[in-house]
Amino acid sequence: MSTDSPFNRRRAGLLLHPTSLPGGHGNGDLGPDAHRLVDFMADCGFTVWQTLPLGPTHDDLSPYSAQSVHAGNPRLIALEPLIEAGWLSPDGGPRSGEDGWAYRQRRLNEARHGFRKRGEVERGAHEAFLSQHRHWLDDYALYQAIRAEQGQRAWFDWPRELRDRQPHALATARRQSADAIVQAQFEQFLFYQQWTTLKRRANERGILMFGDIPLFVGYDSADVWARREAFLLDGEGRRTVVAGVPPDYFSATGQLWGNPHYAWERMRTDGFQWWKERIRTQLTQFDLLRIDHFRGLEAYWEIPASAETAVVGQWRQAPGDELFRALRAEFGGLPLVAEDLGIITPEVEALRDTHGLPGMKVLHFAFGGGADNPYLPHNHIVNSVVYTGTHDNNTTLGWFAELDERTRAHLFDYLGGGAERMPELLARAAFASIARLAVVPMQDLLELGGEDRMNRPGIAEGNWRWRFRWEQVKPSVAEHYRHLLALYGRV
């Protein structure tokens, strides 16, 4: 293990998406509260901040089906730094009837005009950003501009000449939507500026940023529109098969995600260039990355596009070993974590272990069975990441409230404590594990119940909206967690 690896020593991390921060309009953002969280984490002794993917979302707000694998979510752009830079004037907040996102959009547009007048100092950085990111930014900005012009319809429902990227149609769109294109590019410049500033602050305080790479790409995305040949689509851009998982712990009918599958054979022909570009972007944003649904790089569940559930499908082989060898040849060591939950076969484990990737251990899955359960702490291995629960799980208190008496009895017997010590009892088990990294969601640190969970897999509505408030953070939390992390050798 390299001396500069994130796994070079025992660490503890906090799981919190920036949208869950206080402050901001409509959702948390990369402004003052994000920097305050960095200081709070440092006071607690945490050295890893894990987020969900940062891409621009659709109206369902799911970060796992974003509109770009390269772009940042404009909803995360904070307004305070723009006021400090002199590009925005302070105002009284949203107008009557204006929601948080509409307000933020209006203010970001005003900021671009302010930047044009008063942004001389940042002009060079802006031009350098446009040049450095042109390989994805031009298509993304055009996609967003056309999408707005088309009433936010998905690209596969656009007029044929735009859907199929006919050169004359794209040239006309660039000319007619020039202002919207410039705005989309400017917003990406702001996002990258603010994220880079936040990451630098975190790194200076000894905190690594831990990102998340969804295995699959959103169907309605700039990536699929601009690179249709990289996906399994018919001549009109329609999906022939879609991604998901068969029935599992989370859903009796499986999960029908609907993402298009990759055209792996075509990706092989240029040495997985699309993936190299994607990973390069992520490595500029994060110190450590989780690959969501890692098992899909060994074999993936292929569902007919016409299916109503994920029950009907078949496993298809993926060239995961070839892909990782190509990525290592390009980047050297890869700071990746494999999300190896669900239906895991010896072949998936071999792919993970061949490339030295840490896997995941989730304590919510540990109790109620036998002593050979791989999620029980005594079965953990050093090269792994242990969680109380993830963003897809209930909070620990919510999970505990739903346990049957037999599972509760096993938990109490194993951990040596009672209900009055939850959820800290489970957090202590994570910290005590031999796994190099232990991560707790913010909800568990705040001792919140099931009403505060982030996501309910298989349920489309009402997810990704949870936010905490600073008044929920007890004054003793930082000192207490610093003691716990020192006790278990994680400071």
N, C-alpha and C positions, 0 to 999 in steps of 0.2 A: 504494500500500500504506500503510495507516494506521501511524502511528508507534507505536501500542500493539499492533500485530499481532504474534503469535508469530513471524511470518516477517519481522520488521523487521531482522533481522541473522542471521549464520551461527550455528547452534547445533548441539550434539551431544546425543543422548539415549540413555538406557539402557532397554531393553525387559525388564520383569520384572513378572509378576503378583504381587500381595501374597501369594497362597497359596504361592508359591515361596520365601518368606522362611524363614529359620531360626526357631526358637522356636515358641510356640503349641502347641496340642494337635490333632494330626491334620493340620494344615496351617498355613502361615504366616498371620499376622494383622496388625492395625493397631497392634500394641503396640510395645514398645521396639526390636525389630529393624527395624521400618519406619522409625522415627526415626533409627536408626543408619545405615540405608541412605541417607537424605537427606544426612546429614553426609558419608558416604563419597562420594556422587555429587558433592557440592559440592567436596570435596577433589580429585576427579578433574578437575573442570571441566565436568561435564555440567550442562546447564541445562534438560533435559526428562526427565521420568520417564513412560514409556509403560506403561500397564497393559492388561490385557484387560478386558472388561465386568465390572462389579462386582455384578451381580444374583444373587439366591438361586438356586442350582443344584439340579438333580435328582441322583439317585444316581450318574449318570455323571460328575458334576462339571463338565460343559461349561458355560462361561460364555456360550456363544453360543446357548443355548436355555433361558433363565432363566425363573423363575416370575413375574417381574414386570420391566417396563422401568423402574420407578421405585424399587423397594425395593433395599436393599443386602443382601449375603449375610451372614446371621448367623454363618456360620463364620468370618468375618473379624473379629468382635468380640473384642478382646483382654480378658483377665481382669485383667491388672495394673492398669489404670486404675480398675477397679471396686473392687479392694482398696484402692488409694490413696484413693479417695473414701469409704471406710468402709462401702460397701454389701455387701462380701464379706469374709469372714474367710479368711486364708491356710489352705491345707490341704495334704495330702500328695500331691495329684494324683489321677489316675483310680483307681477301685477295681479290684479283680481282675476281669478280663474286660470292663471298660468301655473302649470305644474312645474316640478323641479327640473325636469329634463328640458322642457320648452324654454324655461328661464335660462338654463345653462347654455343652450344652443344660441339664444339671442345674445347673450353676453360674450360668447366665444366669437361670434361674428363681429361684435363691436370691438373686441380685442384685436382682431386682424386689422381693422382700420386704424386703431391706435398704434399698432406695431408699424404700419406703413408710415405713419407720421413721426413716431418717436422711438423706433427700434433700431437706430443706427448701430448701436453697440453690438446687437445680436445679428445684424444683417449677414455677416460672414458665416456665422454658425448655421443660420437658416439655409443659406445657399449650399453649404457643405452637407447638411442633412439631406436636402433634395437630391444632391448628386450621389451620395453614398447609398441611399435607399431606393434609387430609381427603379431597380430591377423588380420591385413589387409595388412601390408607391404609386406609380403612374396608373397601373391597372386598378389598384384599389380606389384611388380618387375618382377615376372615371366611372367605375362601378357604382360608387356612392352617388355621384352626380346623376347618372342615368336612373338609378333606382328612385331618387327623389323626383325626377321628372316624370317617372312612370307611376307615381302615386305609391311608392314603396312596395311595388310588386316585385316578386322574385325574378331573377334574370331569365329563368326558363319560361316565364310568361310574358316576356317582352316581345315586341315585334320581331319577326324572324331575322331581319337584317342586323338588329342589335344583339339579339340572342346568339346569333352565329358569328358575331364580330366581323361583319363585312367591312372592309377598309373604308369605303366611302361613308358608311353609316357612322363609324367611329370618328372619322374626321369631322363630320357634321356635328356630332354630339360634343366633341371637344371644343368646337367653336361656339356652339350655342350655350354650353354649360361651363364656360371658362371660369366664371366667378365661383361656382360651387366646387369645381375641381381645386382651385387655389385654396378655398376654405378647408376642404378635406385634408389637403397637404399641410396646411398651417396647423391644423388641430393635431396631426401626427407629430409635427415638430414640437408642439407644446407638451404632448404626452411624453415623448422621449426625453425632453429636457427635465420635466418634473420627476419622471421615474429615475433617471440617472442621478438627479440630486438626492432623491430619497435613498437610493441604493448606496450612494457614497456615504451618506450620513450613517446608515446602518452598518456598513463595513467599518467605518471609523470607530464605531462603538462595539466592534467585535461580533457583529451579527451578520450571518450569511443569509442571502435571499434564496428561497427554495420555491421554484416554480412548478408548473404542471403542464404537461403536453398531452392534450387529448389525442388518442391514437387516430381517430377519424376526423374528417373535416366537414363543416356544415355544408349541406347541399347548396343552399342559397348563400354563396360566398364568392368573393372576388377570386379566390384560388381556383374553384371549380369552373367558374365562368371563363377565366383567362387561360386555364390549362386543362381543357376538357379531355385531352388525350391521355392525361394521367389517371383517369377514373373510368369505371365501367358504366358508360352511358350509351344510349342509342344515337342514331343520326340526328335526332331532334333535341338531344341533351337530356333525355328522360332517363331516370334510373332503371336499370334492368333488375338489379339486386340491391339489397340494402343491408346495413349493419345492425347488429343487436346481439343479445345473448339469449341462450335458451333458459328455460325455467331454473330459478336459483333461489338463494336465501331471500332475496328482495322481492321476487315476484313469481307467482305460480304459473304465469303465462309467459315468463321471460320478459325481456325489455326490447321493444321495437324502436330503435333509435332513428332509423331512416336515413342515416348518412350513406352516401355512395361509397362503394368499395374501390380500392386502388386497382389500377391496371398494372399489376406488379411486373408482368413481362415487359411492358413498354418502359417502365421505370428502370429495369435492369439495363436497357440498351445504352443509357448515358451515365451509368454508374451511380444511379440514385441521386441525381443532381437536385431534384426537387426537395428531397429530404435533407441534403447537405445545406441548402439555403435556409430551410426551416430551422434546423438545429443551430446554424450560425447566428440567426436572429435571437434565439432563446439564450444562447451562451453570452450574448452581449447584455441581456437583461437579468440573468440569474447566475448564482454561484453553484446551484444544485438543481436538478430537474427530476421530477417524477414522470414516468411514462404511464399514463392512464391506460388501462386495459392492455397491459403488456402481453398477455397471452395471445392477443390477436396478431402479434408479429411471428408467432410460431404456426398457429392455425386460427382462422376466424370463422364466425358463424355467419353463413350467407343465407339470407332470407329473400324469397321472391318479392319484388316490389309491390305486387298486388296483395300480399298477405296482410291480414288484419291483426295478427299477433306474431310473436317470435317463436311460437311452438314449432311451426313448420320451417325447417331450414336444414342446412348441412354444413359440416366442417370442411374448410378448404385450407390447403397448406399455404403459408406465407414464407418469403425468403428472409426471415429474420437474421439468420447467421450471416448471410451475404451482406445484408444492410449494415449490421454492426461492424463487420470487417471494413466496409467502405467508409463508414463514419470514423472509425479509429485511424484509418490511413489518412483521413483528411484532418482530423482534429487532435489526434493523440489520445490521451486519457479522457474518458467521458464521465463527468460527475452525474451519473444517472441512477435513479432508483426505479425498480420494477414494481408496478402495482400488480402483484401476483395473487389476487384474490379471485374467488369463484372456482370454476372448473379448471383445475390445474393438473396437467398430466406430467409424467416423467420427461417428456420431450420439452415442455415449457420450462421445467426446472433446469434441464440441461442447457437450454439457451441462456437462461439467466446466469447460471453458474459458469458456463464457458466464458462469458464476458465479464465475470466478476461483479455483477450488479447486486446490490442489496435488495432484498425483498421486504414485504410488509407483514407485520404481526398486529392484529387488531384484537384487543382484549374483550370487546363485546362478543366475539365469536368463541371465547375460550372456555366458557363454563356450561355445565349441564351434561357433559359427557364423561369420557374416560381420561386417564392420566396421559394417554398418548396424543391428546389434542395438540396440534402443532402451535396453537395460539397461546397455550398455557405458558407462563414465564419460564418454567424449568425446561421447556423444549426450545426456547429461543436460541438463536446463534448470534455471534458478534456482528457479522456483516448483514445487519438488517435494521429496519426502522419500526419501532413499536408505537402504536397509537392506543389511546383509550378507545376512541372512535374516530371516524373520518367525517367529512362533510355529507356523505351519503347515509351515515348512521343517525339515529336519534342522539340527543345529548345523553350523557351518562346517567343523569337523574331520570330522564324520560325513559331510557332503556331499562333501568333498574325497576321503575314503577310497573313495567309490563312483564317482568319475569315471573315465571311460575315458582311455587314454593320449593320444588326440588332443585331448580337452578340457583335460587337464592341460597339454599342451604349449602350447596357446593361452593358457591362464591365465599360465603362467610367462613366455611371450614378451611378453604384454601388460603384466604387472605388474612384470616385471624381477626376479623372485625365485624361490626354490625351495621345496620342501616343508617345509624346516626353518623357514621364516618364516610358516607358516600357524598360526593364523588371522589373525595381526596384519596380514599382507600385504593381506588383503581389507578389514580394518577401516581401514587407511591409505587404501585406494582410496576407501572411503566418505567418510572425512574430507576427502580431497582434492577430492572432487566439488564442482561449483559449486552443487549442490542446497543450499538454505538450511538444511535440517535433515538430519543424518545420525544414524541410530539403529543401535546394535548390541545384540543380545540379551545378557543376562548370561552365558549359556553361552559366548559367543565371548570375552568379556572374561576368563573363567576358563579358556579354552582346553580346553573339555570336548568329548568325543566324542559319537557318535550315541546312545549309551545314555542320554544326558541330554537328549534332545529333549522338548519339551512336548506336541506333538500329532502324530498320524499321520492325516491326512485319509483318510476312507474306512474307517478301522478304529475300531470302536466302543469297544473295551475298552482300559483301561490308560493313558488319556490324562489330562492336566491334573493330574498328581500330582508333577511334578518339583520338588525343593527343593534349594537350595544350602546349604553350610555355611560359616561365617565362616573356618574354617581353610583353605578352598580359596582364599581371597583372599591372594595373596602380599603381603608387606609393601611391595614396590616398586610395586605396581599403581597406586596413586593418583598417585604422583609421575610415573610413566611416562606414564600417560594424560593427565595435565595437560600434560606436555611435548608429546605428540602433538596435543592439541586446540589448544594455543597455536601449534604449528607450522603448523597448517592454518586458523588464524583462527577457531576455534570456541569460545574461552573468553570 
